[in-house]
Protein backbone atom coordinates (compact mmCIF):
# COMPACT_ATOMS: atom_id res chain seq x y z
CA UNK A 1 0.00 0.00 0.00
CA UNK A 2 2.79 2.41 0.92
CA UNK A 3 4.59 1.62 -2.35
CA UNK A 4 1.39 2.35 -4.29
CA UNK A 5 0.94 5.70 -2.53
CA UNK A 6 4.56 6.59 -3.24
CA UNK A 7 4.15 5.63 -6.92
CA UNK A 8 1.01 7.76 -7.28
CA UNK A 9 2.71 10.69 -5.58
CA UNK A 10 5.70 10.33 -7.91
CA UNK A 11 3.50 10.35 -11.00
CA UNK A 12 1.68 13.50 -9.81
CA UNK A 13 5.04 15.06 -8.99
CA UNK A 14 6.28 14.41 -12.53
CA UNK A 15 3.07 15.56 -14.20
CA UNK A 16 2.90 18.92 -12.39
CA UNK A 17 6.41 19.66 -13.58
CA UNK A 18 8.17 20.30 -10.28
CA UNK A 19 11.44 22.17 -10.90
CA UNK A 20 13.76 19.45 -9.66
CA UNK A 21 17.38 20.06 -10.56
CA UNK A 22 20.36 17.71 -10.47
CA UNK A 23 23.71 19.53 -10.30
CA UNK A 24 26.98 17.66 -10.90
CA UNK A 25 30.42 19.01 -9.99
CA UNK A 26 33.35 16.61 -10.55
CA UNK A 27 36.63 17.33 -8.77
CA UNK A 28 39.97 15.58 -9.06
CA UNK A 29 39.25 13.04 -6.30
CA UNK A 30 35.54 13.58 -5.63
CA UNK A 31 32.19 14.11 -7.32
CA UNK A 32 29.81 16.52 -5.65
CA UNK A 33 26.12 16.21 -6.47
CA UNK A 34 23.13 18.20 -5.26
CA UNK A 35 19.40 18.06 -5.88
CA UNK A 36 17.20 21.14 -5.67
CA UNK A 37 13.46 21.60 -5.69
CA UNK A 38 13.42 25.05 -7.23
CA UNK A 39 15.68 27.17 -5.01
CA UNK A 40 15.62 24.72 -2.11
CA UNK A 41 18.50 22.29 -1.80
CA UNK A 42 17.05 18.96 -0.65
CA UNK A 43 20.10 16.73 -1.04
CA UNK A 44 23.86 17.16 -1.32
CA UNK A 45 26.66 14.61 -1.26
CA UNK A 46 30.40 14.86 -1.80
CA UNK A 47 31.38 11.42 -3.08
CA UNK A 48 35.06 10.66 -2.44
CA UNK A 49 37.07 8.53 -4.89
CA UNK A 50 40.18 6.69 -3.74
CA UNK A 51 43.47 6.76 -5.61
CA UNK A 52 43.06 3.04 -6.24
CA UNK A 53 39.63 3.54 -7.84
CA UNK A 54 40.89 6.23 -10.21
CA UNK A 55 44.31 4.74 -11.00
CA UNK A 56 42.88 2.23 -13.49
CA UNK A 57 41.79 5.05 -15.83
CA UNK A 58 44.40 6.37 -18.26
CA UNK A 59 42.60 9.64 -18.98
CA UNK A 60 40.34 11.74 -16.80
CA UNK A 61 37.45 11.43 -19.26
CA UNK A 62 37.71 7.63 -19.05
CA UNK A 63 36.25 8.02 -15.54
CA UNK A 64 32.87 9.22 -16.86
CA UNK A 65 31.02 5.88 -16.72
CA UNK A 66 32.48 5.01 -13.31
CA UNK A 67 31.42 8.32 -11.80
CA UNK A 68 28.01 8.18 -13.49
CA UNK A 69 27.28 4.80 -11.90
CA UNK A 70 28.32 6.12 -8.48
CA UNK A 71 25.96 9.09 -8.86
CA UNK A 72 23.04 6.88 -9.85
CA UNK A 73 23.71 4.62 -6.87
CA UNK A 74 23.68 7.59 -4.47
CA UNK A 75 20.41 8.90 -5.88
CA UNK A 76 18.79 5.47 -5.64
CA UNK A 77 19.98 4.93 -2.05
CA UNK A 78 18.57 8.31 -1.06
CA UNK A 79 15.16 7.70 -2.67
CA UNK A 80 15.55 10.31 -5.41
CA UNK A 81 13.97 8.79 -8.54
CA UNK A 82 15.63 9.72 -11.81
CA UNK A 83 12.22 10.41 -13.35
CA UNK A 84 11.65 13.17 -10.81
CA UNK A 85 14.56 15.18 -12.30
CA UNK A 86 13.45 18.02 -14.58
CA UNK A 87 16.88 19.29 -15.62
CA UNK A 88 20.54 18.28 -15.24
CA UNK A 89 23.42 20.74 -15.20
CA UNK A 90 27.11 19.97 -14.89
CA UNK A 91 30.16 22.01 -14.08
CA UNK A 92 31.66 23.31 -17.31
CA UNK A 93 35.08 22.06 -18.37
CA UNK A 94 38.02 23.16 -20.50
CA UNK A 95 36.24 23.61 -23.81
CA UNK A 96 37.03 26.42 -26.25
CA UNK A 97 36.77 30.04 -25.02
CA UNK A 98 33.11 31.18 -24.94
CA UNK A 99 31.12 34.14 -23.61
CA UNK A 100 29.37 33.81 -20.26
CA UNK A 101 26.06 31.97 -20.29
CA UNK A 102 24.19 28.67 -20.08
CA UNK A 103 25.00 26.18 -22.84
CA UNK A 104 23.37 23.00 -24.07
CA UNK A 105 25.69 20.01 -24.10
CA UNK A 106 25.89 19.01 -27.76
CA UNK A 107 28.02 16.68 -29.87
CA UNK A 108 30.76 19.25 -30.51
CA UNK A 109 31.03 20.11 -26.81
CA UNK A 110 31.34 16.43 -25.91
CA UNK A 111 34.11 16.02 -28.50
CA UNK A 112 35.98 18.98 -26.99
CA UNK A 113 35.49 17.72 -23.42
CA UNK A 114 36.80 14.28 -24.41
CA UNK A 115 39.81 15.65 -26.28
CA UNK A 116 40.68 18.31 -23.69
CA UNK A 117 40.37 21.21 -26.12
CA UNK A 118 41.85 23.71 -23.62
CA UNK A 119 43.32 21.17 -21.21
CA UNK A 120 42.46 18.10 -19.19
CA UNK A 121 40.70 18.59 -15.87
CA UNK A 122 38.10 16.72 -13.83
CA UNK A 123 35.58 19.47 -14.64
CA UNK A 124 35.54 18.09 -18.21
CA UNK A 125 33.47 15.23 -16.81
CA UNK A 126 30.61 17.51 -15.74
CA UNK A 127 28.99 17.96 -19.13
CA UNK A 128 29.69 14.37 -20.18
CA UNK A 129 28.02 12.83 -17.14
CA UNK A 130 25.12 15.29 -17.22
CA UNK A 131 24.44 14.46 -20.86
CA UNK A 132 24.63 10.71 -20.28
CA UNK A 133 22.14 10.77 -17.40
CA UNK A 134 19.84 13.14 -19.31
CA UNK A 135 19.73 10.70 -22.22
CA UNK A 136 19.06 7.82 -19.83
CA UNK A 137 15.87 9.46 -18.53
CA UNK A 138 14.78 10.96 -21.84
CA UNK A 139 15.44 14.65 -21.20
CA UNK A 140 15.82 16.73 -24.34
CA UNK A 141 19.06 18.36 -23.23
CA UNK A 142 21.59 18.78 -20.44
CA UNK A 143 23.52 21.94 -19.66
CA UNK A 144 26.64 23.61 -18.34
CA UNK A 145 26.98 27.21 -17.14
CA UNK A 146 29.85 29.70 -16.96
CA UNK A 147 32.75 27.24 -17.38
CA UNK A 148 36.27 28.29 -16.42
CA UNK A 149 37.00 29.21 -20.06
CA UNK A 150 34.48 32.07 -20.14
CA UNK A 151 36.22 34.68 -22.30
CA UNK A 152 35.01 38.27 -22.41
CA UNK A 153 38.44 39.95 -22.48
CA UNK A 154 38.73 43.28 -24.21
CA UNK A 155 41.27 43.22 -27.07
CA UNK A 156 43.93 45.23 -25.24
CA UNK A 157 43.89 42.72 -22.34
CA UNK A 158 44.98 39.91 -24.68
CA UNK A 159 48.30 41.53 -25.59
CA UNK A 160 51.16 39.93 -23.66
CA UNK A 161 54.15 41.91 -24.81
CA UNK A 162 55.45 39.42 -27.40
CA UNK A 163 53.67 38.08 -30.51
CA UNK A 164 54.45 34.47 -29.55
CA UNK A 165 52.26 34.80 -26.46
CA UNK A 166 48.66 35.86 -25.90
CA UNK A 167 46.94 36.34 -22.56
CA UNK A 168 43.94 34.05 -22.17
CA UNK A 169 40.94 33.92 -19.87
CA UNK A 170 40.68 30.92 -17.54
CA UNK A 171 39.24 31.74 -14.12
CA UNK A 172 36.57 30.93 -11.53
CA UNK A 173 33.81 32.20 -13.79
CA UNK A 174 30.92 30.28 -12.19
CA UNK A 175 31.52 31.60 -8.68
CA UNK A 176 32.57 35.10 -9.76
CA UNK A 177 29.47 35.56 -11.91
CA UNK A 178 27.16 34.08 -9.25
CA UNK A 179 28.54 36.33 -6.50
CA UNK A 180 28.35 39.39 -8.76
CA UNK A 181 24.73 38.65 -9.71
CA UNK A 182 23.88 37.98 -6.07
CA UNK A 183 25.32 41.32 -5.02
CA UNK A 184 23.36 43.10 -7.76
CA UNK A 185 20.18 41.41 -6.54
CA UNK A 186 20.94 42.48 -2.96
CA UNK A 187 21.11 46.14 -3.91
CA UNK A 188 18.11 45.96 -6.22
CA UNK A 189 19.74 46.37 -9.60
CA UNK A 190 21.05 44.33 -12.54
CA UNK A 191 24.52 42.85 -12.80
CA UNK A 192 24.75 44.40 -16.27
CA UNK A 193 24.42 47.87 -14.72
CA UNK A 194 27.44 47.58 -12.43
CA UNK A 195 31.23 47.83 -12.51
CA UNK A 196 32.64 45.35 -10.01
CA UNK A 197 35.94 43.83 -8.99
CA UNK A 198 35.51 40.22 -7.86
CA UNK A 199 38.34 38.39 -6.11
CA UNK A 200 37.89 34.62 -5.89
CA UNK A 201 40.35 33.39 -3.26
CA UNK A 202 40.74 29.63 -2.91
CA UNK A 203 43.32 27.04 -3.93
CA UNK A 204 43.70 29.30 -6.96
CA UNK A 205 43.07 33.04 -7.00
CA UNK A 206 41.44 35.06 -9.79
CA UNK A 207 40.71 38.79 -9.81
CA UNK A 208 38.13 39.86 -12.40
CA UNK A 209 37.27 43.34 -13.66
CA UNK A 210 33.51 43.13 -14.35
CA UNK A 211 32.29 45.96 -16.57
CA UNK A 212 28.52 46.06 -17.13
CA UNK A 213 28.18 42.27 -17.05
CA UNK A 214 31.42 41.34 -18.84
CA UNK A 215 34.75 40.29 -17.34
CA UNK A 216 36.98 42.47 -19.48
CA UNK A 217 40.21 41.52 -17.73
CA UNK A 218 41.25 38.69 -15.39
CA UNK A 219 44.40 36.78 -14.52
CA UNK A 220 44.79 33.24 -15.91
CA UNK A 221 44.23 31.38 -12.67
CA UNK A 222 44.64 27.80 -13.94
CA UNK A 223 48.41 28.19 -14.43
CA UNK A 224 48.69 30.46 -11.41
CA UNK A 225 49.18 33.81 -13.12
CA UNK A 226 48.61 36.74 -10.76
CA UNK A 227 48.82 36.57 -6.93
CA UNK A 228 50.29 33.45 -5.37
CA UNK A 229 47.79 31.22 -3.58
CA UNK A 230 47.80 28.25 -1.19
CA UNK A 231 49.02 25.97 -4.01
CA UNK A 232 50.08 28.20 -6.92
CA UNK A 233 53.26 30.25 -7.24
CA UNK A 234 51.67 33.20 -9.02
CA UNK A 235 53.54 35.38 -11.49
CA UNK A 236 57.23 34.66 -10.80
CA UNK A 237 60.34 36.69 -11.70
CA UNK A 238 60.73 35.84 -15.39
CA UNK A 239 64.53 35.72 -15.61
CA UNK A 240 64.86 33.48 -12.56
CA UNK A 241 62.16 31.16 -13.91
CA UNK A 242 63.93 30.84 -17.28
CA UNK A 243 67.22 30.04 -15.56
CA UNK A 244 65.51 27.40 -13.42
CA UNK A 245 63.94 25.79 -16.50
CA UNK A 246 67.36 25.39 -18.16
CA UNK A 247 69.33 24.52 -15.02
CA UNK A 248 68.98 20.80 -15.68
CA UNK A 249 67.81 20.25 -12.10
CA UNK A 250 64.10 19.91 -12.91
CA UNK A 251 62.03 18.17 -15.56
CA UNK A 252 59.22 19.98 -17.38
CA UNK A 253 56.69 18.17 -15.18
CA UNK A 254 58.53 19.22 -12.01
CA UNK A 255 58.58 22.85 -13.16
CA UNK A 256 54.84 22.69 -13.76
CA UNK A 257 54.38 21.31 -10.24
CA UNK A 258 56.39 24.23 -8.85
CA UNK A 259 53.98 26.58 -10.59
CA UNK A 260 50.78 24.72 -9.70
CA UNK A 261 50.48 22.25 -6.85
CA UNK A 262 53.70 22.87 -4.96
CA UNK A 263 53.77 26.67 -5.11
CA UNK A 264 52.46 29.35 -2.77
CA UNK A 265 51.78 28.09 0.76
CA UNK A 266 52.61 24.54 -0.37
CA UNK A 267 56.06 25.75 -1.42
CA UNK A 268 56.77 27.80 1.69
CA UNK A 269 55.24 25.47 4.28
CA UNK A 270 54.86 22.07 2.61
CA UNK A 271 51.08 22.36 2.99
CA UNK A 272 48.29 24.25 1.23
CA UNK A 273 46.26 24.56 4.47
CA UNK A 274 45.44 28.27 4.66
CA UNK A 275 43.64 27.85 7.98
CA UNK A 276 46.74 26.33 9.57
CA UNK A 277 48.88 29.20 8.28
CA UNK A 278 46.36 31.64 9.76
CA UNK A 279 46.47 29.88 13.15
CA UNK A 280 50.28 29.82 13.13
CA UNK A 281 50.38 33.52 12.28
CA UNK A 282 47.98 34.33 15.12
CA UNK A 283 50.20 32.30 17.48
CA UNK A 284 53.12 34.57 16.60
CA UNK A 285 54.99 32.58 13.95
CA UNK A 286 56.83 35.29 12.00
CA UNK A 287 57.20 33.34 8.75
CA UNK A 288 53.47 32.58 8.68
CA UNK A 289 52.68 36.23 9.33
CA UNK A 290 55.00 37.38 6.55
CA UNK A 291 53.79 34.93 3.89
CA UNK A 292 50.11 35.46 4.76
CA UNK A 293 50.56 39.22 4.58
CA UNK A 294 52.45 38.83 1.31
CA UNK A 295 49.51 36.95 -0.22
CA UNK A 296 47.13 39.68 0.99
CA UNK A 297 49.51 42.27 -0.46
CA UNK A 298 49.59 40.60 -3.89
CA UNK A 299 45.78 40.19 -3.94
CA UNK A 300 45.38 43.87 -3.08
CA UNK A 301 47.84 44.85 -5.84
CA UNK A 302 45.84 42.83 -8.37
CA UNK A 303 42.63 44.50 -7.19
CA UNK A 304 44.33 47.88 -7.65
CA UNK A 305 45.27 46.87 -11.20
CA UNK A 306 41.65 45.89 -11.90
CA UNK A 307 40.58 49.31 -10.58
CA UNK A 308 42.85 50.90 -13.18
CA UNK A 309 41.28 48.72 -15.90
CA UNK A 310 37.85 50.07 -14.87
CA UNK A 311 39.28 53.62 -14.80
CA UNK A 312 38.31 54.07 -11.18
CA UNK A 313 34.58 53.70 -11.88
CA UNK A 314 33.81 50.88 -9.46
CA UNK A 315 30.56 50.20 -7.62
CA UNK A 316 31.95 47.56 -5.26
CA UNK A 317 34.75 45.09 -4.58
CA UNK A 318 33.59 41.57 -3.73
CA UNK A 319 35.83 39.09 -1.88
CA UNK A 320 34.82 35.44 -2.09
CA UNK A 321 36.20 31.89 -1.93
CA UNK A 322 37.41 29.76 0.95
CA UNK A 323 40.17 32.17 2.01
CA UNK A 324 37.51 34.85 2.60
CA UNK A 325 36.62 32.97 5.81
CA UNK A 326 39.97 34.12 7.24
CA UNK A 327 39.37 37.43 9.01
CA UNK A 328 43.06 38.39 9.44
CA UNK A 329 43.88 38.10 5.73
CA UNK A 330 40.58 39.71 4.67
CA UNK A 331 41.19 42.62 7.02
CA UNK A 332 44.71 42.97 5.65
CA UNK A 333 43.41 43.09 2.07
CA UNK A 334 40.71 45.60 2.98
CA UNK A 335 43.28 47.86 4.63
CA UNK A 336 44.87 48.33 1.19
CA UNK A 337 41.75 48.70 -0.95
CA UNK A 338 38.84 50.18 0.99
CA UNK A 339 39.59 53.62 -0.46
CA UNK A 340 38.80 52.33 -3.95
CA UNK A 341 35.17 51.28 -3.43
CA UNK A 342 32.88 49.62 -0.84
CA UNK A 343 34.05 46.09 0.00
CA UNK A 344 31.67 43.16 0.55
CA UNK A 345 32.80 39.73 1.73
CA UNK A 346 31.09 36.49 0.63
CA UNK A 347 33.06 33.66 2.27
CA UNK A 348 33.25 30.30 0.55
CA UNK A 349 31.87 29.30 -2.79
CA UNK A 350 28.62 27.54 -3.53
CA UNK A 351 29.09 26.16 -7.02
CA UNK A 352 26.17 23.76 -6.59
CA UNK A 353 23.76 26.59 -5.80
CA UNK A 354 25.23 28.63 -8.67
CA UNK A 355 24.64 25.74 -11.08
CA UNK A 356 21.09 25.28 -9.78
CA UNK A 357 20.41 29.01 -10.12
CA UNK A 358 21.35 28.83 -13.80
CA UNK A 359 19.26 25.70 -14.35
CA UNK A 360 16.27 27.41 -12.76
CA UNK A 361 16.62 30.30 -15.21
CA UNK A 362 16.16 27.78 -18.02
CA UNK A 363 13.22 26.05 -16.34
CA UNK A 364 11.49 29.37 -15.66
CA UNK A 365 12.24 30.53 -19.21
CA UNK A 366 14.01 33.60 -17.88
CA UNK A 367 17.01 32.75 -20.05
CA UNK A 368 17.55 30.74 -23.19
CA UNK A 369 20.41 28.26 -23.41
CA UNK A 370 23.09 29.06 -25.98
CA UNK A 371 24.38 26.71 -28.65
CA UNK A 372 28.02 25.69 -28.42
CA UNK A 373 29.52 26.06 -31.89
C-alpha positions as CSV (number, residue, x, y, z in Angstrom):
1,X,0.0,0.0,0.0
2,X,2.8,2.4,0.9
3,X,4.6,1.6,-2.4
4,X,1.4,2.3,-4.3
5,X,0.9,5.7,-2.5
6,X,4.6,6.6,-3.2
7,X,4.1,5.6,-6.9
8,X,1.0,7.8,-7.3
9,X,2.7,10.7,-5.6
10,X,5.7,10.3,-7.9
11,X,3.5,10.3,-11.0
12,X,1.7,13.5,-9.8
13,X,5.0,15.1,-9.0
14,X,6.3,14.4,-12.5
15,X,3.1,15.6,-14.2
16,X,2.9,18.9,-12.4
17,X,6.4,19.7,-13.6
18,X,8.2,20.3,-10.3
19,X,11.4,22.2,-10.9
20,X,13.8,19.4,-9.7
21,X,17.4,20.1,-10.6
22,X,20.4,17.7,-10.5
23,X,23.7,19.5,-10.3
24,X,27.0,17.7,-10.9
25,X,30.4,19.0,-10.0
26,X,33.3,16.6,-10.5
27,X,36.6,17.3,-8.8
28,X,40.0,15.6,-9.1
29,X,39.3,13.0,-6.3
30,X,35.5,13.6,-5.6
31,X,32.2,14.1,-7.3
32,X,29.8,16.5,-5.7
33,X,26.1,16.2,-6.5
34,X,23.1,18.2,-5.3
35,X,19.4,18.1,-5.9
36,X,17.2,21.1,-5.7
37,X,13.5,21.6,-5.7
38,X,13.4,25.0,-7.2
39,X,15.7,27.2,-5.0
40,X,15.6,24.7,-2.1
41,X,18.5,22.3,-1.8
42,X,17.1,19.0,-0.7
43,X,20.1,16.7,-1.0
44,X,23.9,17.2,-1.3
45,X,26.7,14.6,-1.3
46,X,30.4,14.9,-1.8
47,X,31.4,11.4,-3.1
48,X,35.1,10.7,-2.4
49,X,37.1,8.5,-4.9
50,X,40.2,6.7,-3.7
51,X,43.5,6.8,-5.6
52,X,43.1,3.0,-6.2
53,X,39.6,3.5,-7.8
54,X,40.9,6.2,-10.2
55,X,44.3,4.7,-11.0
56,X,42.9,2.2,-13.5
57,X,41.8,5.0,-15.8
58,X,44.4,6.4,-18.3
59,X,42.6,9.6,-19.0
60,X,40.3,11.7,-16.8
61,X,37.4,11.4,-19.3
62,X,37.7,7.6,-19.0
63,X,36.3,8.0,-15.5
64,X,32.9,9.2,-16.9
65,X,31.0,5.9,-16.7
66,X,32.5,5.0,-13.3
67,X,31.4,8.3,-11.8
68,X,28.0,8.2,-13.5
69,X,27.3,4.8,-11.9
70,X,28.3,6.1,-8.5
71,X,26.0,9.1,-8.9
72,X,23.0,6.9,-9.9
73,X,23.7,4.6,-6.9
74,X,23.7,7.6,-4.5
75,X,20.4,8.9,-5.9
76,X,18.8,5.5,-5.6
77,X,20.0,4.9,-2.1
78,X,18.6,8.3,-1.1
79,X,15.2,7.7,-2.7
80,X,15.5,10.3,-5.4
81,X,14.0,8.8,-8.5
82,X,15.6,9.7,-11.8
83,X,12.2,10.4,-13.3
84,X,11.7,13.2,-10.8
85,X,14.6,15.2,-12.3
86,X,13.5,18.0,-14.6
87,X,16.9,19.3,-15.6
88,X,20.5,18.3,-15.2
89,X,23.4,20.7,-15.2
90,X,27.1,20.0,-14.9
91,X,30.2,22.0,-14.1
92,X,31.7,23.3,-17.3
93,X,35.1,22.1,-18.4
94,X,38.0,23.2,-20.5
95,X,36.2,23.6,-23.8
96,X,37.0,26.4,-26.2
97,X,36.8,30.0,-25.0
98,X,33.1,31.2,-24.9
99,X,31.1,34.1,-23.6
100,X,29.4,33.8,-20.3
101,X,26.1,32.0,-20.3
102,X,24.2,28.7,-20.1
103,X,25.0,26.2,-22.8
104,X,23.4,23.0,-24.1
105,X,25.7,20.0,-24.1
106,X,25.9,19.0,-27.8
107,X,28.0,16.7,-29.9
108,X,30.8,19.2,-30.5
109,X,31.0,20.1,-26.8
110,X,31.3,16.4,-25.9
111,X,34.1,16.0,-28.5
112,X,36.0,19.0,-27.0
113,X,35.5,17.7,-23.4
114,X,36.8,14.3,-24.4
115,X,39.8,15.7,-26.3
116,X,40.7,18.3,-23.7
117,X,40.4,21.2,-26.1
118,X,41.8,23.7,-23.6
119,X,43.3,21.2,-21.2
120,X,42.5,18.1,-19.2
121,X,40.7,18.6,-15.9
122,X,38.1,16.7,-13.8
123,X,35.6,19.5,-14.6
124,X,35.5,18.1,-18.2
125,X,33.5,15.2,-16.8
126,X,30.6,17.5,-15.7
127,X,29.0,18.0,-19.1
128,X,29.7,14.4,-20.2
129,X,28.0,12.8,-17.1
130,X,25.1,15.3,-17.2
131,X,24.4,14.5,-20.9
132,X,24.6,10.7,-20.3
133,X,22.1,10.8,-17.4
134,X,19.8,13.1,-19.3
135,X,19.7,10.7,-22.2
136,X,19.1,7.8,-19.8
137,X,15.9,9.5,-18.5
138,X,14.8,11.0,-21.8
139,X,15.4,14.7,-21.2
140,X,15.8,16.7,-24.3
141,X,19.1,18.4,-23.2
142,X,21.6,18.8,-20.4
143,X,23.5,21.9,-19.7
144,X,26.6,23.6,-18.3
145,X,27.0,27.2,-17.1
146,X,29.8,29.7,-17.0
147,X,32.7,27.2,-17.4
148,X,36.3,28.3,-16.4
149,X,37.0,29.2,-20.1
150,X,34.5,32.1,-20.1
151,X,36.2,34.7,-22.3
152,X,35.0,38.3,-22.4
153,X,38.4,39.9,-22.5
154,X,38.7,43.3,-24.2
155,X,41.3,43.2,-27.1
156,X,43.9,45.2,-25.2
157,X,43.9,42.7,-22.3
158,X,45.0,39.9,-24.7
159,X,48.3,41.5,-25.6
160,X,51.2,39.9,-23.7
161,X,54.2,41.9,-24.8
162,X,55.5,39.4,-27.4
163,X,53.7,38.1,-30.5
164,X,54.5,34.5,-29.5
165,X,52.3,34.8,-26.5
166,X,48.7,35.9,-25.9
167,X,46.9,36.3,-22.6
168,X,43.9,34.1,-22.2
169,X,40.9,33.9,-19.9
170,X,40.7,30.9,-17.5
171,X,39.2,31.7,-14.1
172,X,36.6,30.9,-11.5
173,X,33.8,32.2,-13.8
174,X,30.9,30.3,-12.2
175,X,31.5,31.6,-8.7
176,X,32.6,35.1,-9.8
177,X,29.5,35.6,-11.9
178,X,27.2,34.1,-9.2
179,X,28.5,36.3,-6.5
180,X,28.3,39.4,-8.8
181,X,24.7,38.6,-9.7
182,X,23.9,38.0,-6.1
183,X,25.3,41.3,-5.0
184,X,23.4,43.1,-7.8
185,X,20.2,41.4,-6.5
186,X,20.9,42.5,-3.0
187,X,21.1,46.1,-3.9
188,X,18.1,46.0,-6.2
189,X,19.7,46.4,-9.6
190,X,21.0,44.3,-12.5
191,X,24.5,42.8,-12.8
192,X,24.8,44.4,-16.3
193,X,24.4,47.9,-14.7
194,X,27.4,47.6,-12.4
195,X,31.2,47.8,-12.5
196,X,32.6,45.4,-10.0
197,X,35.9,43.8,-9.0
198,X,35.5,40.2,-7.9
199,X,38.3,38.4,-6.1
200,X,37.9,34.6,-5.9
201,X,40.3,33.4,-3.3
202,X,40.7,29.6,-2.9
203,X,43.3,27.0,-3.9
204,X,43.7,29.3,-7.0
205,X,43.1,33.0,-7.0
206,X,41.4,35.1,-9.8
207,X,40.7,38.8,-9.8
208,X,38.1,39.9,-12.4
209,X,37.3,43.3,-13.7
210,X,33.5,43.1,-14.4
211,X,32.3,46.0,-16.6
212,X,28.5,46.1,-17.1
213,X,28.2,42.3,-17.0
214,X,31.4,41.3,-18.8
215,X,34.8,40.3,-17.3
216,X,37.0,42.5,-19.5
217,X,40.2,41.5,-17.7
218,X,41.3,38.7,-15.4
219,X,44.4,36.8,-14.5
220,X,44.8,33.2,-15.9
221,X,44.2,31.4,-12.7
222,X,44.6,27.8,-13.9
223,X,48.4,28.2,-14.4
224,X,48.7,30.5,-11.4
225,X,49.2,33.8,-13.1
226,X,48.6,36.7,-10.8
227,X,48.8,36.6,-6.9
228,X,50.3,33.4,-5.4
229,X,47.8,31.2,-3.6
230,X,47.8,28.2,-1.2
231,X,49.0,26.0,-4.0
232,X,50.1,28.2,-6.9
233,X,53.3,30.2,-7.2
234,X,51.7,33.2,-9.0
235,X,53.5,35.4,-11.5
236,X,57.2,34.7,-10.8
237,X,60.3,36.7,-11.7
238,X,60.7,35.8,-15.4
239,X,64.5,35.7,-15.6
240,X,64.9,33.5,-12.6
241,X,62.2,31.2,-13.9
242,X,63.9,30.8,-17.3
243,X,67.2,30.0,-15.6
244,X,65.5,27.4,-13.4
245,X,63.9,25.8,-16.5
246,X,67.4,25.4,-18.2
247,X,69.3,24.5,-15.0
248,X,69.0,20.8,-15.7
249,X,67.8,20.3,-12.1
250,X,64.1,19.9,-12.9
251,X,62.0,18.2,-15.6
252,X,59.2,20.0,-17.4
253,X,56.7,18.2,-15.2
254,X,58.5,19.2,-12.0
255,X,58.6,22.8,-13.2
256,X,54.8,22.7,-13.8
257,X,54.4,21.3,-10.2
258,X,56.4,24.2,-8.8
259,X,54.0,26.6,-10.6
260,X,50.8,24.7,-9.7
261,X,50.5,22.2,-6.9
262,X,53.7,22.9,-5.0
263,X,53.8,26.7,-5.1
264,X,52.5,29.4,-2.8
265,X,51.8,28.1,0.8
266,X,52.6,24.5,-0.4
267,X,56.1,25.8,-1.4
268,X,56.8,27.8,1.7
269,X,55.2,25.5,4.3
270,X,54.9,22.1,2.6
271,X,51.1,22.4,3.0
272,X,48.3,24.3,1.2
273,X,46.3,24.6,4.5
274,X,45.4,28.3,4.7
275,X,43.6,27.9,8.0
276,X,46.7,26.3,9.6
277,X,48.9,29.2,8.3
278,X,46.4,31.6,9.8
279,X,46.5,29.9,13.2
280,X,50.3,29.8,13.1
281,X,50.4,33.5,12.3
282,X,48.0,34.3,15.1
283,X,50.2,32.3,17.5
284,X,53.1,34.6,16.6
285,X,55.0,32.6,13.9
286,X,56.8,35.3,12.0
287,X,57.2,33.3,8.8
288,X,53.5,32.6,8.7
289,X,52.7,36.2,9.3
290,X,55.0,37.4,6.6
291,X,53.8,34.9,3.9
292,X,50.1,35.5,4.8
293,X,50.6,39.2,4.6
294,X,52.4,38.8,1.3
295,X,49.5,37.0,-0.2
296,X,47.1,39.7,1.0
297,X,49.5,42.3,-0.5
298,X,49.6,40.6,-3.9
299,X,45.8,40.2,-3.9
300,X,45.4,43.9,-3.1
301,X,47.8,44.9,-5.8
302,X,45.8,42.8,-8.4
303,X,42.6,44.5,-7.2
304,X,44.3,47.9,-7.7
305,X,45.3,46.9,-11.2
306,X,41.6,45.9,-11.9
307,X,40.6,49.3,-10.6
308,X,42.8,50.9,-13.2
309,X,41.3,48.7,-15.9
310,X,37.9,50.1,-14.9
311,X,39.3,53.6,-14.8
312,X,38.3,54.1,-11.2
313,X,34.6,53.7,-11.9
314,X,33.8,50.9,-9.5
315,X,30.6,50.2,-7.6
316,X,32.0,47.6,-5.3
317,X,34.8,45.1,-4.6
318,X,33.6,41.6,-3.7
319,X,35.8,39.1,-1.9
320,X,34.8,35.4,-2.1
321,X,36.2,31.9,-1.9
322,X,37.4,29.8,1.0
323,X,40.2,32.2,2.0
324,X,37.5,34.8,2.6
325,X,36.6,33.0,5.8
326,X,40.0,34.1,7.2
327,X,39.4,37.4,9.0
328,X,43.1,38.4,9.4
329,X,43.9,38.1,5.7
330,X,40.6,39.7,4.7
331,X,41.2,42.6,7.0
332,X,44.7,43.0,5.7
333,X,43.4,43.1,2.1
334,X,40.7,45.6,3.0
335,X,43.3,47.9,4.6
336,X,44.9,48.3,1.2
337,X,41.7,48.7,-1.0
338,X,38.8,50.2,1.0
339,X,39.6,53.6,-0.5
340,X,38.8,52.3,-3.9
341,X,35.2,51.3,-3.4
342,X,32.9,49.6,-0.8
343,X,34.0,46.1,0.0
344,X,31.7,43.2,0.5
345,X,32.8,39.7,1.7
346,X,31.1,36.5,0.6
347,X,33.1,33.7,2.3
348,X,33.2,30.3,0.5
349,X,31.9,29.3,-2.8
350,X,28.6,27.5,-3.5
351,X,29.1,26.2,-7.0
352,X,26.2,23.8,-6.6
353,X,23.8,26.6,-5.8
354,X,25.2,28.6,-8.7
355,X,24.6,25.7,-11.1
356,X,21.1,25.3,-9.8
357,X,20.4,29.0,-10.1
358,X,21.3,28.8,-13.8
359,X,19.3,25.7,-14.3
360,X,16.3,27.4,-12.8
361,X,16.6,30.3,-15.2
362,X,16.2,27.8,-18.0
363,X,13.2,26.0,-16.3
364,X,11.5,29.4,-15.7
365,X,12.2,30.5,-19.2
366,X,14.0,33.6,-17.9
367,X,17.0,32.7,-20.0
368,X,17.5,30.7,-23.2
369,X,20.4,28.3,-23.4
370,X,23.1,29.1,-26.0
371,X,24.4,26.7,-28.6
372,X,28.0,25.7,-28.4
373,X,29.5,26.1,-31.9
